Amino acid sequence: MLERTHLIIPQSWAAWTLTALLSAPLAMAQDASDPFAELPDDKPATTPAVTNTPGKASPDAGGSTVPAAESQPESDPFAEGDTPAAGGATDDFASELEDEYGFDPADEFSSAEEPADRDPWEGFNRAMFRFNDTADRWFLKPVAISYRQITPIFMQSGVSNFFSNLHEINNVLNDVLQWKWGQAGNDTGRFLVNSTVGIGGLFDVAQHMGLEPNDGEDFGQTLAVWGVSSGPYVVLPMLGPSTVRDFPGEVVQWYTNPLTYVDKNSIEYTLKMVDVIQTRASLLQAESLLQGDRYVLLRDAYLQRREFLINDGEQEDDFGGDLDEYDF
């Protein structure tokens, strides 16, 4: 008779096993199959082919060399006069937006502050950005890609809902500190409904009951409501973009996270790592749209997003301001 043997695995091994399984497929290196990998900055120099045109001799035939500009195909007669040169993907994209909407969104929504005022520590911040980017490229991003590839969509949605439900506790605390009583009641109802009927937050049942999720609140936004200025932009090691005002919010959020009070450290760290991986995986699609100086793009996006959250999505709209004096 064959008997079954039961293998008991310590909990501390389970955390390392989970991390190893997620990172094994792509942790060794990123190859060309990675759809989110960045292109190298250095492009190989290529010699454009010289085409013989009527009336012009090729350099091999002993005649004069055809200039590079003349050897290129004729430009589009309907193109704008200030069309950027080939290879400027960012300029092309901005030009398309300007043609479609009549303005460049990057210029329209950019901050009025000078970069030196917003980012006086740019040298330090760029060094921290490179450090975080290297750590992300060699560890977190491969794990996130593996997670996306091996985890079914419904499970990813459940994991995202679970951690979003836990973050409602931090939302409620900051709602109260900002005297947003209506939003505090909404977020409290969401947490209670999803924690019970939604099976621990795996399913967002509350939104079907009229309790819609909001963009979230944190202590950095609370300090802004209390009148604290943002201070300079700063990139924190392993934590990413922040400001002098928002940094205390990271500390407060650590203590308002229910996972911090889990007795078993292995379970606490495993769940928090899964939360980070899920968040990183949700940003893979948006990352593929980044072109140009990634540091500047991420800095401006972060600062504009924080301004949006602090104002609860209310933006000053001066469109048609000159027409307000007329009655229609």
PyMOL commands that set and color helices and strands:
alter all, ss='L'
color gray80, all
select helices_A, chain A and resi 11-23+59-61+68-71+89-101+105-108+115-118+122-150+153-177+181-196+206-209+219-225+247-256+258-261+265-282+284-287+294-310+321-323
alter helices_A, ss='H'
color red, helices_A
select strands_A, chain A and resi 233-236+240-243
alter strands_A, ss='S'
color yellow, strands_A
deselect
rebuild
show_as cartoon
